Amino acid sequence: MKATQSETRGPLRRGFNACLLRPDQVPASQPGLRVVGAFNPGAIATGPEEVTLLVRVAETVAEQRPGWIGLPRWDAGRGEVAIDWLREDEVTMLDPRVVVDRRTGFKRLTFLSHLAVYRSPDGRRLESAPSCRLFPVHEWEEYGLEDPRITRIEDRFWITYVAVSRHGAATALASTTDFRTFERHGIVFPPENKDVVLFPERVDGRFVAMHRPNPNQHFAAPEIWLAFSSDLIHWGGHRPLLGATGRWDVGRVGGGTPPVRTGQGWLSIYHGNDRPPGGEGVGTYSAGALLLDLEEPGRIRGLAGRIMVPEAVFETQGFVPNVVFPTGIVPRGDSLWVYYGAADESCGVVTFSLPEVLNACRPPSGG
C-alpha cells in the first residue's frame, strides 16, 4: 500500500566522498561530438575490492554555428549519428537538457547518450579509459541510452536503462556476464517509465522491480510503483508503493539504487526533486532511504528523506546545478558505497554507515 511521511530528518554524515569522473576525462565516441556529461553510473561489485561502473556519457555537437543549434540523434536505418540543425528562433529552450521544436511542438534533447564501462580496483578510483561502450542500435534508442542500473541475479548481471526516442522514455533490459559483450532483451516497460531497479533475489518465486510511471496527466504527486515477473521480460501485478513524502520530493520521486538485503529489510537509496508543479527551473535533486519488508516488498518498513543533499562543488555546480542522483550501491561490511550522478555532469562516490542509514529510517505515518 502506498505510504507517505512528513518532512525529513536531514542529511547523514558522509564518510569517503570523491568525484570519480568528469566529462573532460572521457574521450568523445566519434569526431564531431563533444562530451558534456559522464554521470548516473550503474555500479556493482565484481571482485573482493573491484567495482564495475556503467556510466552514462552524454555528447553534444562540437561544431558551433551562429544562430543555429545542432541536435544529435541515432539514425537506426543508417547505423550512425545524425545531426539535425535548427535555427535558434525555431526552438524554445526549456532547460540545458531539452528544447521544444516550435514547428512541431515536440521536445528534443540537446545531447545523445551512450553507456561506457569503467572498472575500479578499489571503488575509490577509476581506470583512465572505458573498457567497452554500449551504443544505441534500435529505433527506440534514437535519442540515447540513459541512467543504467545493475543488479546481479544468480550468475548474470542484469542492466535496466532508459531508452529515449520520439516515442518517449521507455525502459529496456540488457545482460552480461563479463561487461565485454551484452545481450539486449528489448523494452520491458513502455513509455513513459523510468528509474526501473531490479531486486537481486526472487521474492515468493517472482522477480521484483521498482519503477516510476511518468504520466502526462498529474492527478497526484509522483510515485514509485512495484511490479512482478516470472522471467524479467514480462511484468505485471503493478501497484503504487511510495508517493512524495515532503517538500524535498514534491516534484519527482523515483528509484535510485537497486535494493540490497539487510537484516532489517530491502534497502534502497532513492531520489526526489523539490520543484513544485508549475514551478520554474529544474529544482534540487536529493536522496532518501527506503526500507522494504524482505518477504512482502510492498510493505514499507522505514523511510528517511534527504539523507543526502547537494553539498560538494561538483554537486552544486555543473550542467544542471544542485543534483545528486543515486544509481549504484555496493555494501561492504558496515559501510554502504553509493555511486551517483552529480549536477548531470560527473560521477561521484560516497560512503555512509549502514547502521546510521538504517537507524534514520522510520516507519511511515500511513500505509
C-alpha positions as CSV (number, residue, x, y, z in Angstrom):
1,M,0.0,0.0,0.0
2,K,1.2,3.5,-0.8
3,A,2.6,5.4,2.2
4,T,3.5,8.9,2.9
5,Q,5.6,10.6,5.6
6,S,6.0,14.2,6.7
7,E,9.2,16.2,6.4
8,T,12.7,14.7,6.7
9,R,15.4,14.4,9.3
10,G,18.2,15.8,7.2
11,P,21.5,14.8,5.7
12,L,23.6,12.0,7.2
13,R,27.3,12.1,7.9
14,R,29.4,11.4,4.8
15,G,32.4,9.2,5.0
16,F,34.7,8.9,2.0
17,N,33.5,11.2,-0.8
18,A,35.0,11.9,-4.2
19,C,34.3,12.9,-7.7
20,L,35.3,9.8,-9.8
21,L,34.8,11.0,-13.3
22,R,34.3,14.3,-15.2
23,P,33.3,14.9,-18.8
24,D,36.8,16.2,-19.8
25,Q,38.3,12.9,-18.8
26,V,36.1,10.9,-21.3
27,P,37.1,10.8,-25.0
28,A,34.4,11.5,-27.5
29,S,33.0,8.4,-29.2
30,Q,33.5,9.9,-32.6
31,P,34.7,13.1,-34.4
32,G,32.2,15.9,-34.4
33,L,30.9,15.2,-30.9
34,R,31.9,16.7,-27.6
35,V,31.3,15.0,-24.2
36,V,29.2,17.2,-21.8
37,G,28.4,14.6,-19.2
38,A,29.7,11.4,-17.6
39,F,27.2,10.7,-14.8
40,N,24.5,8.5,-13.3
41,P,26.6,5.3,-13.1
42,G,25.2,1.9,-12.5
43,A,27.6,0.1,-10.1
44,I,28.2,-3.5,-9.0
45,A,30.9,-5.4,-7.1
46,T,32.8,-7.7,-9.5
47,G,35.5,-8.8,-7.1
48,P,36.6,-8.6,-3.4
49,E,37.5,-5.0,-3.9
50,E,36.8,-4.3,-7.6
51,V,33.7,-2.3,-8.7
52,T,32.5,-2.1,-12.3
53,L,30.6,1.0,-13.3
54,L,28.4,1.6,-16.3
55,V,28.5,5.3,-16.9
56,R,26.1,7.4,-18.9
57,V,28.1,9.5,-21.4
58,A,26.2,12.5,-22.9
59,E,27.6,14.0,-26.1
60,T,26.6,17.1,-28.0
61,V,27.6,18.6,-31.3
62,A,31.1,20.0,-31.3
63,E,30.6,22.4,-34.2
64,Q,29.2,25.9,-33.4
65,R,27.1,27.6,-36.0
66,P,26.0,31.2,-35.0
67,G,22.2,31.3,-35.0
68,W,21.8,27.6,-35.2
69,I,21.5,24.6,-32.7
70,G,22.6,21.1,-33.6
71,L,20.6,18.3,-32.1
72,P,22.2,14.8,-32.4
73,R,20.2,11.6,-32.8
74,W,20.9,7.9,-33.7
75,D,19.8,7.1,-37.2
76,A,19.0,3.4,-36.9
77,G,18.5,3.0,-40.7
78,R,21.9,4.3,-41.5
79,G,23.6,3.0,-38.3
80,E,25.2,6.3,-37.4
81,V,24.7,9.6,-35.6
82,A,22.8,12.2,-37.5
83,I,22.7,15.9,-36.7
84,D,19.6,18.0,-37.1
85,W,20.3,21.7,-37.4
86,L,17.5,24.0,-36.3
87,R,17.5,27.8,-36.3
88,E,17.6,29.2,-32.8
89,D,14.3,31.0,-33.4
90,E,12.7,27.6,-34.3
91,V,13.2,26.2,-30.8
92,T,12.3,27.1,-27.2
93,M,14.9,26.2,-24.6
94,L,13.2,24.6,-21.6
95,D,16.4,23.9,-19.7
96,P,20.0,22.9,-20.6
97,R,18.8,19.4,-21.5
98,V,15.6,20.0,-23.5
99,V,14.3,22.2,-26.3
100,V,10.9,22.3,-28.0
101,D,10.7,22.4,-31.7
102,R,8.3,25.2,-32.3
103,R,7.3,23.8,-35.7
104,T,6.1,20.5,-34.3
105,G,5.6,21.3,-30.6
106,F,7.7,18.2,-29.7
107,K,10.7,18.0,-27.4
108,R,14.2,17.2,-28.3
109,L,17.3,16.5,-26.2
110,T,20.4,18.7,-26.7
111,F,22.6,15.6,-26.5
112,L,22.8,11.9,-27.3
113,S,23.8,9.4,-24.6
114,H,25.5,6.0,-24.6
115,L,26.9,3.8,-21.8
116,A,30.6,3.3,-21.0
117,V,32.2,0.5,-18.9
118,Y,34.7,1.7,-16.3
119,R,36.5,-0.5,-13.8
120,S,37.7,0.4,-10.3
121,P,40.2,-1.7,-8.4
122,D,39.0,-0.5,-5.1
123,G,35.8,1.5,-5.6
124,R,37.6,4.8,-5.0
125,R,39.2,5.5,-8.4
126,L,38.6,4.5,-12.0
127,E,40.8,3.2,-14.8
128,S,41.8,6.0,-17.1
129,A,39.7,4.9,-20.1
130,P,36.5,3.0,-20.7
131,S,37.0,-0.7,-21.5
132,C,33.8,-1.0,-23.5
133,R,30.9,1.1,-24.8
134,L,27.3,0.3,-25.4
135,F,25.8,2.5,-28.2
136,P,22.2,2.9,-29.5
137,V,21.2,0.3,-32.0
138,H,17.4,0.3,-32.3
139,E,14.9,3.0,-33.5
140,W,13.6,3.2,-29.9
141,E,17.0,4.3,-28.8
142,E,17.1,7.2,-31.2
143,Y,17.8,9.9,-28.5
144,G,20.1,7.7,-26.5
145,L,20.7,5.2,-23.6
146,E,20.4,6.7,-20.2
147,D,20.7,6.1,-16.4
148,P,21.7,2.4,-16.1
149,R,21.2,0.3,-13.0
150,I,22.9,-3.0,-12.5
151,T,21.7,-6.0,-10.4
152,R,23.4,-9.3,-10.1
153,I,20.9,-12.2,-10.2
154,E,22.5,-15.6,-9.8
155,D,25.4,-15.8,-12.3
156,R,24.4,-12.9,-14.6
157,F,24.4,-9.1,-14.4
158,W,21.1,-7.5,-15.4
159,I,21.0,-3.9,-16.6
160,T,18.0,-1.7,-16.9
161,Y,18.4,1.5,-18.8
162,V,16.2,4.3,-20.2
163,A,15.8,4.1,-24.0
164,V,14.8,7.5,-25.3
165,S,13.2,8.2,-28.7
166,R,10.4,10.2,-30.4
167,H,8.1,7.6,-28.8
168,G,9.1,8.7,-25.3
169,A,11.2,7.4,-22.4
170,A,11.0,3.6,-22.1
171,T,12.9,1.2,-20.0
172,A,15.0,-1.6,-21.7
173,L,16.9,-4.6,-20.4
174,A,20.3,-5.9,-21.2
175,S,22.5,-8.5,-19.6
176,T,26.1,-9.6,-19.4
177,T,28.5,-12.0,-17.6
178,D,31.7,-10.0,-18.3
179,F,30.9,-6.4,-19.2
180,R,32.5,-7.0,-22.5
181,T,29.7,-8.5,-24.5
182,F,26.0,-7.7,-23.9
183,E,22.7,-9.3,-24.8
184,R,19.8,-6.9,-25.3
185,H,16.3,-8.1,-24.3
186,G,14.2,-5.2,-25.6
187,I,11.8,-2.9,-23.9
188,V,10.3,-4.2,-20.7
189,F,8.4,-1.0,-19.5
190,P,6.9,1.1,-22.3
191,P,6.8,4.9,-22.3
192,E,6.6,6.8,-20.1
193,N,8.5,4.8,-17.5
194,K,11.9,5.3,-16.0
195,D,14.1,4.5,-12.9
196,V,13.5,0.8,-13.0
197,V,15.6,-1.1,-10.5
198,L,15.6,-4.9,-10.0
199,F,15.7,-6.8,-6.7
200,P,18.7,-9.2,-6.5
201,E,16.6,-12.2,-5.5
202,R,13.2,-13.6,-6.2
203,V,10.6,-12.9,-3.6
204,D,7.9,-15.7,-3.3
205,G,9.2,-17.2,-6.5
206,R,8.9,-14.0,-8.6
207,F,11.3,-11.3,-9.7
208,V,10.5,-7.8,-8.4
209,A,11.1,-4.3,-9.7
210,M,10.5,-0.8,-8.6
211,H,9.6,1.6,-11.5
212,R,8.4,5.2,-12.0
213,P,5.4,5.8,-14.2
214,N,5.7,9.3,-15.7
215,P,2.1,10.2,-16.7
216,N,1.2,13.3,-18.7
217,Q,-1.9,13.8,-16.5
218,H,-0.8,14.6,-13.0
219,F,-3.8,13.7,-10.8
220,A,-1.5,13.2,-7.8
221,A,2.1,13.6,-6.6
222,P,4.7,11.5,-8.3
223,E,5.0,7.9,-7.2
224,I,7.3,4.8,-7.2
225,W,5.5,1.6,-8.2
226,L,6.2,-2.2,-7.8
227,A,5.9,-4.8,-10.5
228,F,6.5,-8.6,-10.6
229,S,7.7,-11.0,-13.2
230,S,8.4,-14.7,-13.8
231,D,11.1,-14.1,-16.5
232,L,12.4,-10.5,-16.1
233,I,10.8,-9.7,-19.5
234,H,7.0,-9.7,-18.9
235,W,5.8,-7.6,-15.9
236,G,2.5,-7.4,-14.1
237,G,1.0,-7.0,-10.7
238,H,1.7,-3.3,-10.8
239,R,0.9,-1.4,-7.6
240,P,1.8,2.0,-6.1
241,L,4.5,1.9,-3.4
242,L,5.7,5.3,-2.4
243,G,4.4,8.8,-3.1
244,A,6.1,12.1,-2.4
245,T,6.9,12.4,1.4
246,G,7.6,16.1,1.8
247,R,8.7,19.4,0.2
248,W,12.0,17.8,-1.0
249,D,10.4,15.3,-3.3
250,V,7.2,17.0,-4.3
251,G,8.3,17.4,-7.9
252,R,9.7,14.0,-8.6
253,V,10.3,10.7,-6.8
254,G,11.9,7.7,-8.3
255,G,14.0,4.6,-7.8
256,G,17.7,5.2,-7.3
257,T,19.9,2.2,-6.4
258,P,18.8,-1.4,-6.7
259,P,17.8,-2.8,-3.3
260,V,20.3,-4.6,-1.1
261,R,19.4,-7.2,1.6
262,T,19.9,-6.1,5.2
263,G,18.9,-7.7,8.5
264,Q,16.0,-5.2,8.7
265,G,14.8,-5.4,5.1
266,W,15.5,-4.4,1.5
267,L,17.3,-1.1,1.5
268,S,17.4,1.2,-1.5
269,I,18.6,4.8,-1.8
270,Y,16.1,6.7,-4.0
271,H,15.8,10.3,-5.4
272,G,13.5,13.2,-5.1
273,N,13.2,16.6,-6.7
274,D,11.7,19.7,-5.0
275,R,10.4,21.7,-7.9
276,P,6.6,22.1,-7.3
277,P,4.1,21.6,-10.0
278,G,4.2,24.7,-12.3
279,G,7.5,25.8,-10.7
280,E,10.4,27.3,-12.7
281,G,13.8,25.8,-13.3
282,V,14.9,22.3,-12.6
283,G,14.9,22.2,-8.8
284,T,17.2,20.4,-6.4
285,Y,17.6,16.6,-6.5
286,S,18.3,14.9,-3.2
287,A,18.4,11.3,-1.9
288,G,16.3,9.4,0.6
289,A,16.4,5.9,2.0
290,L,13.6,3.3,1.6
291,L,13.4,0.1,3.7
292,L,11.0,-2.7,2.5
293,D,10.0,-5.9,4.1
294,L,12.0,-8.9,3.0
295,E,9.0,-11.2,2.4
296,E,6.5,-8.5,1.4
297,P,8.3,-5.8,-0.6
298,G,5.1,-3.9,-0.9
299,R,5.2,-3.2,2.8
300,I,7.3,-0.2,3.7
301,R,9.2,-0.7,7.0
302,G,11.0,2.6,7.1
303,L,11.7,5.9,5.3
304,A,14.4,8.5,5.7
305,G,14.2,11.6,3.4
306,R,17.0,13.9,2.3
307,I,19.8,11.7,3.8
308,M,22.0,13.3,1.0
309,V,21.7,16.8,-0.5
310,P,24.0,18.6,-2.9
311,E,26.9,20.0,-0.9
312,A,30.2,19.5,-2.8
313,V,31.1,21.9,-5.5
314,F,30.8,19.2,-8.2
315,E,27.3,18.6,-7.0
316,T,26.1,22.2,-6.8
317,Q,27.8,23.4,-10.0
318,G,27.6,21.8,-13.4
319,F,25.5,21.1,-16.4
320,V,22.4,21.1,-14.1
321,P,23.3,22.6,-10.7
322,N,22.2,21.1,-7.4
323,V,21.8,17.4,-8.3
324,V,22.7,14.2,-6.5
325,F,21.2,11.2,-8.2
326,P,22.0,7.8,-6.7
327,T,22.2,4.9,-9.2
328,G,24.5,2.3,-7.7
329,I,25.2,0.7,-4.3
330,V,27.9,-1.7,-3.0
331,P,27.6,-2.9,0.6
332,R,30.9,-3.5,2.3
333,G,30.5,-4.7,5.9
334,D,29.0,-1.8,7.9
335,S,29.5,0.6,5.1
336,L,27.4,1.5,2.0
337,W,29.3,2.7,-1.0
338,V,26.8,4.8,-3.0
339,Y,27.6,5.8,-6.6
340,Y,25.7,8.8,-8.1
341,G,25.4,11.4,-10.7
342,A,26.4,14.9,-9.7
343,A,25.0,18.1,-11.4
344,D,24.1,15.9,-14.5
345,E,27.7,16.2,-15.3
346,S,30.0,14.0,-13.2
347,C,30.2,10.7,-11.3
348,G,30.6,10.7,-7.5
349,V,31.0,8.1,-4.8
350,V,30.2,8.5,-1.1
351,T,30.2,6.1,1.8
352,F,27.6,6.0,4.6
353,S,27.4,4.0,7.8
354,L,24.9,1.2,7.2
355,P,23.7,1.3,10.9
356,E,23.2,5.1,10.6
357,V,21.2,4.7,7.4
358,L,19.0,2.0,9.0
359,N,18.6,4.0,12.2
360,A,17.5,7.0,10.2
361,C,14.6,5.0,8.6
362,R,11.4,5.5,10.5
363,P,8.0,3.7,10.0
364,P,5.8,5.7,7.6
365,S,3.0,7.7,9.0
366,G,0.5,6.0,6.7
367,G,0.5,2.7,4.9
